[in-house]
Amino acid sequence: QSDSNNLLATAEIDKQSLDAFNDADVLLAADVCYDVGVLKDLVTIVLRFLQKSPKTKQAIFGMTRRNMHTFKTFLGLLAEEGIAYDWIWEWDSCPNLPILFPCNFIQERSDVRIASLTMDQ
C-alpha cells in the first residue's frame, strides 16, 4: 500500500463531511482519472470508502480513455488494492445515444466508460 494510506487521517476534513463520506452507499466520480500523479491517492480514497462496508458499498466512475498509459495505470492500482471493476457502460452498449449538450471539443465517445468499483470478493 502507498504512503498515501494516511490521506484521510491527515487531511483537514470537517466532521460533517467525513461522516457523510462514511455513511454514503455510493461514491460517484467522473473525469477524475487523468493525472498519474494523483492516481494513488484517488485509489486510496476509493479503498477507504469501500472498506467501510465491502459488501454494500460501491463506487461508480465515469472515465474517458484520453491517455492509455494513465487509464491502464489506474486499473492496475485498483487491482493492487483488491478493488474489482465491472464495466456497466461502454460505447458498444449504446452507440446511438444522443449528444444532449453542445461542446467545442468532442472526445471520441467510444473512449468513454462507466465502471462499478467494489472490493474484490
Secondary structure, DSSP 8 states (H G I E B T S, - for coil): --GGGGHHHHS---HHHHHHHHH-SEEEEES----GGGHHHHHHHHHHHHHTSTTT-EEEEEEE-S-HHHHHHHHHHHHHTTEEEEEEE-GGG-TT----S--SS---GGGEEEEEEEE--
